[in-house]
Amino acid sequence: MEEPDRPLLDSVEAIEKTGGDAAPYERGLVLQITAGDTAPAQARTLLTNFATGFPKQVVDRARLAISELVTNAVRHGSNPESDLELKLWRGPEVLAFEVIDKGKSYPAERDLGGGFGLEIVARVADSFRSVRADAWHATAEFRSH
């Protein structure tokens, strides 16, 4: 599937991290994308544009991770055509994102047809967590060492 040049966004808002989590981040964005077939490509493109200036290796790992998490949300969580929320943060040496899915189910269990996405993210990210609160919150962080 070809990457879209510029995904259509309904809303992009600058956000700030506060408290103890704020230290490594200088700026952030929050936006909504529709949970459909093009969502993983849109998320990769958004992340790539946001990560300008980071080493290619960091961006490549982050692109793989965001693609896996958004794909997981589309296939196993979100109600068809509902919105996923993406939060992107960056600092001088750290790039992070959170995929928030208010969908109907839990992350997929591994089976022969797939289900390896969370494991892949855990291996390529410098830190990763996935928790269910008001929604599924999957957060990954990548450092340029």
C-alpha positions in Angstrom: 0.0 0.0 0.0 1.4 3.4 -1.0 1.8 6.0 1.7 -0.5 9.1 1.4 1.3 12.3 0.7 -0.7 14.4 3.2 -3.4 12.6 5.2 -6.6 14.6 5.8 -6.9 15.6 9.4 -10.1 16.7 11.1 -8.3 18.1 14.1 -4.7 18.7 15.1 -4.1 20.3 18.5 -0.8 21.2 20.2 -0.5 19.5 23.6 1.8 19.7 26.6 2.8 17.0 29.0 2.8 18.2 32.7 4.0 16.8 35.9 6.8 14.1 36.2 6.3 12.9 32.7 6.9 16.3 31.1 10.7 16.5 31.5 12.0 14.9 28.2 9.4 16.4 25.9 9.4 19.9 24.3 6.2 19.7 22.2 3.3 17.4 21.3 0.3 17.0 19.1 -3.0 15.3 19.5 -5.2 14.3 16.5 -8.0 11.9 15.4 -7.8 9.5 12.6 -10.6 7.2 11.4 -10.1 3.5 12.3 -10.2 2.1 8.7 -7.9 0.5 6.2 -5.8 3.7 5.7 -5.3 4.4 9.4 -1.9 2.7 9.7 -0.5 4.5 6.6 -1.8 7.8 7.9 -0.2 7.2 11.3 3.1 6.4 9.8 3.1 9.5 7.6 2.1 11.7 10.6 4.8 10.3 12.7 7.4 10.6 10.0 6.6 14.3 9.5 6.6 14.9 13.2 9.9 13.1 13.7 11.9 15.3 11.3 15.5 15.5 12.5 15.6 12.2 14.4 18.0 9.5 13.2 16.6 7.2 10.5 16.9 4.2 12.7 14.8 5.8 15.4 12.1 6.9 12.9 12.0 3.4 11.3 11.5 1.7 14.6 8.8 4.2 15.6 7.0 3.8 12.2 6.9 0.0 12.6 5.6 0.4 16.2 2.9 2.9 15.4 1.8 0.8 12.4 1.5 -2.3 14.5 -0.5 -0.5 17.3 -2.9 1.2 14.9 -3.4 -2.0 12.9 -4.1 -3.8 16.2 -6.7 -1.2 17.1 -8.4 -1.3 13.7 -8.5 -5.1 13.5 -9.2 -6.0 17.1 -10.5 -3.0 19.0 -12.2 -0.1 17.4 -15.7 -0.1 16.1 -15.6 0.2 12.3 -15.0 3.8 11.1 -14.7 5.2 14.7 -11.9 7.5 15.6 -8.6 6.6 17.1 -6.7 9.3 19.0 -3.0 9.7 18.5 -0.8 11.7 20.7 2.8 12.5 19.5 5.5 14.0 21.7 9.2 14.8 21.1 12.2 16.2 22.9 15.8 16.6 21.9 16.6 12.9 22.3 13.2 11.2 22.7 10.2 10.5 20.4 7.0 9.0 21.8 3.5 8.3 20.9 0.3 7.0 22.3 -2.6 5.3 20.5 -5.9 5.6 22.3 -8.7 3.2 21.2 -12.1 3.4 22.8 -13.1 0.2 20.9 -15.0 -2.8 22.0 -12.4 -5.5 22.8 -9.0 -6.4 24.3 -5.8 -6.7 22.3 -5.6 -9.7 20.1 -4.1 -12.9 21.5 -1.4 -14.4 19.4 -2.6 -17.0 16.9 -1.4 -18.5 13.6 -3.1 -15.6 11.7 -1.2 -12.9 13.5 -1.4 -11.3 17.0 2.3 -10.6 17.2 2.0 -6.8 17.0 2.3 -6.0 20.7 5.4 -8.3 21.0 7.0 -6.5 18.0 6.4 -3.1 19.6 7.8 -4.3 22.9 11.0 -5.4 21.1 11.6 -2.3 18.9 10.6 0.4 21.4 12.9 1.6 24.2 9.8 1.5 26.5 6.3 0.3 25.9 3.1 -0.1 27.9 -0.5 -1.0 27.1 -3.2 -0.5 29.6 -7.0 -0.5 29.7 -8.5 2.5 31.5 -11.3 4.5 30.0 -9.9 3.2 26.7 -6.9 1.2 25.5 -3.8 3.3 25.9 -0.7 2.0 24.1 2.4 4.1 24.6 5.8 3.7 23.0 9.0 5.7 23.5 12.1 5.8 21.3 15.4 7.4 22.3 18.2 8.6 20.0 21.2 7.3 21.9 
